[in-house]
Amino acid sequence: MIKYPLSTLALILNVIVSLLPYCWWTYSVGGIVKINDSLFLLNIYFEGQYLYISNFINVLLFAFRFYVIAVSLYFLYLILRKGEKRNYLLITWASLFYILDPVIMYIIFNYILSHFIQGITYPFFIIGQESVEFTDSGYQITMLIQSYPTFAYWFSLSVGIINLISRFLKKY
């Protein structure tokens, strides 16, 4: 019998999330820039063309993916062989903080890009799509901003919640 079944399940699910080859969130700015990202994957497109800097970043994220897998498997070993309860909450915090991505975009647009582009007003939190308007050289420009969590994100968030629950339940 497994001594800590919920913690064991949480660690197995951490490995599964780490192995998923899918992005957690998709962003698009007027179709000009499109970003698909997760904790372990980043794809950036500019005007429909894949940016190869993504490959370099993905190599680092690939190494990080295996680090997460190795730590999760080691903690799983400690639970199953030695009976020591261990929790690895990286997926928890990453999935919870991912909900801040729309807020980060708000800060980038309203506080950084507003120094270069006058009259930009970006909504505080976008899940779905919104039109953003700004004025440049007397012209009013409207861009469609899209920001969508994917099924992989919702799965990762649920795994994170299971991890968090297993952390606080001492018997499980």
N, C-alpha and C positions, 0 to 999 in steps of 0.2 A: 504494500500500500504506500502511496506517495504521501509524504509527511506534510507538504505544503502545496496542495493541488492548484490553488488559484495563482500562486506565485510561479509555479511550474508552467501553467497555461500561459501566463503573461510573458514569460521568457521565450516560450515556443512561438508565441504570436509576434514578439519582437523580431525573431529571426525571419518569420514569414514577411513582415512589413519590410525588413531590410532587403529581402530578395525580390520584392515586387519591382518590375521594370517600368512602373507608371509614374507619371507626375501627379502631384497632389493638387496643384492649383494652376489655372491658366489665366493669363492676362493678355489683353490686346489694347493698344492705344491707336485707335483710328485705323487699324489694320496695317499700320506702318511698322510698329514694333509689336512682336508677339513673344511672350515668355511663358514657357511651360516649366514648372520647377517642383521639386520636392527636396526633402532632406538629402537625397542621394542622387539626384538627377537635375540637370539644367539644360534646357534647349532655348536658345535665343534666335529669333528670326527678325531680320530687318528687310522690309519690303518684300517679304516672301522668301528671302534667301537665308539659309542657315548660316549663322556666324560660327566660324571655326574656333573662336575663343572658347566656345561651349565645350569643345572636345578636351581642351586642356583642363578646364574646370571639372569636367566629368571624370577625368582620370583621378583627380584628387578626391572627388566624391565617391568614386569606386573604391578607393583605398579606405575611406572613412566607413563605407558600407561594410567592409569586411572587418574593420575594427569593432563595429557594433555587433556584428555576428559573433566574433570571437569572444567578446565580453559576455554576451548573452549566453553562449554555450558554456563558458567557464562557470558562470553563476548557476546555470542549470546543472552542471556537474556537481557543484557544491551542495545543491539541494538534494539531488538524487543519490549521491554517493556518501556525502558526509553529514547530511541532515541539517546543514546550515542555511537558514533563510537569507536569501539575497534578492534584492530588487534592483532593476536597472531602469531608471526613469527617463532616459533620454528621449524615447519615443513620446512619452507623456508630455514633457516640456516642449519638445519641438512641435508636436501637433497642436498644443494649446497656444503656443506663441505664433503659429502660422495664421491664426485668426487675426493677428495684428498686421498682416501684410497689406490689407486695404488701408489701414491707418498709416503705415509707412509710405504708401503711395500718396496719400493725402499730404503728408509732411514734405515729400519730395516736390510735389507739384506746387503747393501753396507757399512753401518757405524757401525752396532752393531755385526751382525753375522760374518762380515769380520775379526773381532778380533779373532774369534775361528776357522774359516774356511778360509784358504788362497786361493787367486785367484778367489774369487767369483765376478761375474759381473752380476748385475741385471739391466734390462732395466728400464728407468726412469718412463715410464707409460705403463701399460698393460691393455688393454681391449680386451679380447679374449684369445689367448694362445700364449706363447712364450717359447722357450727353454732357460734355464739358465745353464751355464757351470761353473764348478769350479774344482780346483785341490786339492786333499787331499792325502797326503802321496805318491805322485807320480802318483796317479790314476786320470784320468779325469772323472768327473761325470757330466752327463747331466740330468736335471730335467725339466719336463714340468710344467710350471706355467699357471694356468687358472684363469682368473679374469673376471667375467661377471656380469653386472647389470641385474636385472630381470625386468619384466613388472611392478611389484609393485614399483620398484625404479623409473621408468619413470613416473608412475602415481603420485607418491609422489613428484617428481621434478616438474611436471606440477601444482600440487596443491600448491607447494611452490611459483611458479612463479605467480599464481593467487593471493596468499596472498600478495606477494610483490607489485603487481600492485594495489591491493585494498588499500594498505598502502599509496601509493602516490596519488591516485585519491581521493581527499577530498570529493567529492559529492557521491561517490559510496563505 
